[in-house]
Amino acid sequence: MKKRPPPVELSEAEIRAVYAQGEEAVVALVSELLKQLQQQSARLDKLEEQVSKTSRNSSKPPSGDGFGKRTKSLRRRSDKPSGGQAEHPGQTLEFRNEPDFQPVYPLSTCPDCGASLVDEPVEWVYARQVFDLPAVELSVTEHQVEVKHCQQCGASKQAAFPPEASNVVQYGPRLKSMMTYLMEGQLLPSQRTCEILQDLMGVSVSEGTLYTTREQCFERLEPLMSEVQGQIHDAAMVHFDETGLRVKQQLWWLHVASSSLPNATTASSP
């Protein structure tokens, strides 16, 4: 590193001594002071330029902006009115020809005079359809394996349980997939994930169960991740990006690498 010359420091007596030496001495002193001021000003401008550089006004990556939280929105006010736009095709429910359930509501009495209509033939049937979620509740499957005595071996043998029935009681793959999806796909905190499972499905799970399930998912996806990483490594062109997210009030960075090949995307966070 290049050392800067020490600043000129003169006492009042030294200044008077230079003044006594005549005009040339004073000019030399002032020139030296001006030179140092210019050098310091240039160095200050360079430092201010470095400090003011961000990922918004330079090629600096967002992770180099530090841990400060951005509060300024990048959205611009739109001239379009709120709500659906005129050119938007829109979406609506379509009447199904084969509904899942079809309850019939008979007309037994006349709503005006109260006369019996039980023996009257039906002239017409009007229908209205309601789209709704089915009742959300857990179904329990009891896997039973047969045990038989082998006459040739002389020992009792049993059939094999399916992979999802590794213990006496456990959660199934669909419910485990939902746990992982809520935490990783929707980025919900573990406590809120437990609340959703309890409120919607009546399933009471601990945060430890969520983390264990997530680790099991990571282990099963490891072969796929290795294959994807290999495809990206061999790709002719790769896109890299990063985005920030808050974890326990700290700024973390999610780094993403992807290519144009299908299923060739991988992500990692420090």
C-alpha positions as CSV (number, residue, x, y, z in Angstrom):
1,M,0.0,0.0,0.0
2,K,1.3,3.4,-1.0
3,K,2.0,5.6,2.0
4,R,0.6,9.1,2.0
5,P,2.9,12.0,2.9
6,P,2.2,13.3,6.4
7,P,0.1,16.5,6.6
8,V,1.9,19.8,7.1
9,E,1.6,20.9,10.7
10,L,3.0,24.3,11.5
11,S,2.9,26.3,14.7
12,E,2.3,30.0,14.8
13,A,6.0,30.6,15.3
14,E,6.9,28.5,12.3
15,I,4.4,30.3,10.1
16,R,5.9,33.7,11.2
17,A,9.4,32.3,10.5
18,V,8.3,31.4,6.9
19,Y,6.8,34.8,6.5
20,A,10.0,36.4,7.5
21,Q,11.9,34.5,4.8
22,G,10.1,36.4,2.1
23,E,7.5,36.0,-0.6
24,E,9.0,32.9,-2.2
25,A,8.9,30.9,1.0
26,V,5.3,31.9,1.6
27,V,4.3,30.8,-2.0
28,A,6.1,27.5,-1.6
29,L,4.3,26.8,1.7
30,V,0.9,27.7,0.4
31,S,1.5,25.6,-2.8
32,E,2.4,22.6,-0.6
33,L,-0.8,23.0,1.4
34,L,-3.0,23.3,-1.7
35,K,-1.4,20.2,-3.1
36,Q,-2.2,18.2,0.0
37,L,-5.8,19.6,0.1
38,Q,-6.3,18.4,-3.5
39,Q,-4.9,14.9,-2.8
40,Q,-7.2,14.6,0.3
41,S,-10.2,15.9,-1.6
42,A,-9.6,13.3,-4.4
43,R,-9.2,10.5,-1.9
44,L,-12.4,11.6,-0.1
45,D,-14.4,11.6,-3.4
46,K,-13.1,8.1,-4.2
47,L,-14.1,6.8,-0.8
48,E,-17.6,8.4,-1.0
49,E,-18.1,6.8,-4.4
50,Q,-17.2,3.4,-3.1
51,V,-19.6,3.8,-0.1
52,S,-22.4,5.0,-2.3
53,K,-22.2,2.1,-4.7
54,T,-25.0,-0.5,-4.4
55,S,-26.5,-3.2,-6.4
56,R,-29.0,-0.7,-7.8
57,N,-26.4,1.8,-9.3
58,S,-23.5,-0.5,-10.2
59,S,-22.6,-4.1,-11.0
60,K,-22.2,-4.8,-7.3
61,P,-24.2,-7.9,-6.2
62,P,-27.1,-7.4,-3.8
63,S,-25.2,-9.5,-1.1
64,G,-22.6,-6.7,-1.0
65,D,-25.1,-4.1,0.1
66,G,-24.6,-5.1,3.7
67,F,-27.3,-6.0,6.3
68,G,-29.4,-2.9,6.1
69,K,-33.1,-3.5,5.4
70,R,-34.5,-1.9,2.3
71,T,-37.7,-0.1,2.9
72,K,-38.2,1.8,-0.4
73,S,-40.5,0.0,-2.8
74,L,-39.5,-0.4,-6.4
75,R,-43.1,-0.5,-7.6
76,R,-44.3,2.4,-9.8
77,R,-47.8,3.7,-9.7
78,S,-49.9,2.3,-12.5
79,D,-52.2,4.4,-14.7
80,K,-54.7,1.5,-14.9
81,P,-57.7,1.4,-12.5
82,S,-57.7,-1.3,-9.8
83,G,-59.6,-4.5,-10.3
84,G,-60.0,-6.6,-13.5
85,Q,-58.9,-5.1,-16.8
86,A,-61.1,-4.9,-19.9
87,E,-58.6,-6.9,-22.0
88,H,-58.3,-9.7,-19.4
89,P,-60.1,-12.9,-20.5
90,G,-61.2,-13.6,-16.9
91,Q,-62.0,-16.9,-15.3
92,T,-65.3,-18.3,-14.2
93,L,-66.7,-21.6,-12.9
94,E,-68.1,-24.0,-15.5
95,F,-71.1,-26.2,-15.0
96,R,-70.1,-29.8,-14.7
97,N,-72.1,-32.5,-16.4
98,E,-71.1,-35.2,-13.8
99,P,-71.1,-33.7,-10.3
100,D,-69.6,-35.7,-7.4
101,F,-72.8,-35.4,-5.3
102,Q,-76.4,-34.8,-6.5
103,P,-78.9,-34.4,-3.7
104,V,-82.6,-34.0,-4.7
105,Y,-84.9,-31.7,-2.8
106,P,-88.6,-32.9,-3.3
107,L,-91.6,-30.6,-3.4
108,S,-94.2,-32.1,-1.0
109,T,-96.6,-29.2,-0.6
110,C,-97.5,-26.1,-2.6
111,P,-95.7,-23.1,-1.1
112,D,-98.8,-20.9,-1.8
113,C,-101.9,-22.8,-0.8
114,G,-100.3,-25.7,1.1
115,A,-102.0,-28.4,-1.1
116,S,-100.2,-31.8,-1.2
117,L,-98.0,-32.4,-4.3
118,V,-96.7,-35.8,-3.3
119,D,-98.6,-37.7,-6.1
120,E,-98.0,-35.0,-8.7
121,P,-95.4,-35.8,-11.5
122,V,-92.2,-33.8,-11.7
123,E,-92.4,-31.4,-14.7
124,W,-88.9,-30.0,-14.6
125,V,-85.7,-30.0,-12.5
126,Y,-83.6,-26.9,-11.9
127,A,-80.0,-27.4,-10.8
128,R,-77.4,-25.2,-9.1
129,Q,-73.8,-26.3,-8.4
130,V,-71.6,-25.4,-5.5
131,F,-67.9,-25.9,-5.7
132,D,-66.3,-26.5,-2.3
133,L,-63.6,-28.4,-0.6
134,P,-64.4,-31.9,0.8
135,A,-64.1,-32.4,4.5
136,V,-60.5,-32.3,5.5
137,E,-59.6,-35.1,7.9
138,L,-56.9,-37.7,8.3
139,S,-57.5,-41.2,7.1
140,V,-55.7,-44.1,8.9
141,T,-54.5,-47.0,6.9
142,E,-53.5,-50.1,8.9
143,H,-51.0,-52.2,7.0
144,Q,-51.1,-55.8,7.9
145,V,-48.5,-58.4,6.8
146,E,-49.0,-62.1,6.9
147,V,-46.8,-64.4,9.0
148,K,-46.4,-68.0,7.9
149,H,-44.4,-71.0,9.0
150,C,-42.0,-72.3,6.3
151,Q,-41.9,-76.1,6.4
152,Q,-38.6,-76.2,4.5
153,C,-36.8,-73.7,6.7
154,G,-38.6,-74.6,9.9
155,A,-39.1,-70.9,10.8
156,S,-41.8,-68.4,10.8
157,K,-41.5,-65.7,8.1
158,Q,-43.5,-62.5,7.5
159,A,-44.2,-60.4,4.5
160,A,-42.6,-57.0,4.1
161,F,-44.2,-53.7,5.1
162,P,-44.3,-50.9,2.6
163,P,-41.6,-48.2,3.0
164,E,-44.1,-45.6,4.5
165,A,-44.9,-48.1,7.3
166,S,-41.5,-48.2,9.0
167,N,-42.8,-47.9,12.6
168,V,-45.8,-49.0,14.5
169,V,-47.5,-45.5,13.9
170,Q,-46.2,-42.7,11.7
171,Y,-47.4,-39.9,9.4
172,G,-47.9,-40.8,5.8
173,P,-46.0,-39.4,2.7
174,R,-48.8,-37.0,1.7
175,L,-49.0,-35.3,5.1
176,K,-45.2,-35.1,5.2
177,S,-45.2,-33.6,1.8
178,M,-47.6,-30.9,3.0
179,M,-45.4,-30.1,6.0
180,T,-42.4,-29.6,3.7
181,Y,-44.4,-27.6,1.2
182,L,-45.7,-25.2,3.8
183,M,-42.3,-24.6,5.2
184,E,-40.2,-24.6,2.1
185,G,-42.6,-23.8,-0.7
186,Q,-44.6,-21.1,1.1
187,L,-41.8,-20.1,3.5
188,L,-44.0,-20.3,6.6
189,P,-42.4,-20.4,10.0
190,S,-42.5,-23.7,11.8
191,Q,-44.9,-22.5,14.5
192,R,-47.4,-21.2,11.9
193,T,-47.1,-24.5,10.0
194,C,-48.1,-26.3,13.2
195,E,-51.0,-24.0,13.7
196,I,-52.3,-24.5,10.1
197,L,-52.1,-28.3,10.4
198,Q,-53.9,-28.2,13.7
199,D,-56.6,-25.7,12.6
200,L,-57.4,-27.2,9.1
201,M,-56.8,-31.0,9.7
202,G,-56.8,-31.4,13.5
203,V,-53.2,-32.8,13.3
204,S,-51.1,-31.8,16.3
205,V,-47.4,-32.0,15.4
206,S,-44.3,-30.6,17.1
207,E,-41.8,-28.3,15.4
208,G,-39.2,-31.1,15.9
209,T,-41.4,-33.4,13.7
210,L,-41.4,-30.7,11.0
211,Y,-37.6,-30.4,11.0
212,T,-37.1,-34.1,11.0
213,T,-39.6,-34.5,8.0
214,R,-37.8,-31.8,6.1
215,E,-34.4,-33.5,6.6
216,Q,-35.9,-36.7,5.3
217,C,-37.1,-34.9,2.3
218,F,-33.6,-33.4,1.7
219,E,-32.1,-36.9,1.9
220,R,-34.5,-38.4,-0.6
221,L,-33.9,-35.5,-3.0
222,E,-30.1,-35.7,-2.8
223,P,-29.8,-38.0,-5.9
224,L,-32.0,-35.6,-7.9
225,M,-30.0,-32.6,-6.7
226,S,-26.7,-34.2,-7.7
227,E,-28.1,-34.9,-11.2
228,V,-29.3,-31.3,-11.6
229,Q,-26.0,-29.9,-10.4
230,G,-24.2,-32.0,-13.0
231,Q,-26.5,-30.8,-15.8
232,I,-25.9,-27.1,-14.8
233,H,-22.1,-27.8,-14.6
234,D,-22.1,-29.1,-18.1
235,A,-24.4,-26.5,-19.5
236,A,-23.0,-24.1,-22.2
237,M,-24.7,-21.1,-20.5
238,V,-25.8,-20.7,-16.9
239,H,-27.8,-18.0,-15.2
240,F,-26.9,-16.9,-11.7
241,D,-29.1,-14.8,-9.3
242,E,-29.5,-14.1,-5.7
243,T,-32.3,-12.8,-3.5
244,G,-32.4,-11.7,0.2
245,L,-34.6,-13.1,2.9
246,R,-34.9,-12.5,6.6
247,V,-34.1,-15.4,9.0
248,K,-34.4,-14.6,12.7
249,Q,-34.1,-10.9,12.0
250,Q,-30.9,-11.4,10.0
251,L,-30.4,-11.0,6.3
252,W,-29.6,-14.3,4.4
253,W,-29.0,-14.7,0.7
254,L,-30.5,-17.3,-1.5
255,H,-28.2,-18.0,-4.5
256,V,-29.7,-19.6,-7.6
257,A,-28.1,-21.2,-10.6
258,S,-30.2,-22.3,-13.6
259,S,-30.0,-23.1,-17.3
260,S,-32.4,-23.5,-20.2
261,L,-32.5,-27.3,-19.7
262,P,-35.7,-28.6,-18.1
263,N,-35.4,-29.5,-14.4
264,A,-31.9,-27.9,-14.3
265,T,-32.3,-25.5,-11.5
266,T,-30.5,-25.6,-8.1
267,A,-30.5,-23.2,-5.2
268,S,-28.4,-22.9,-2.0
269,S,-28.4,-20.5,0.9
270,P,-25.5,-19.7,3.2
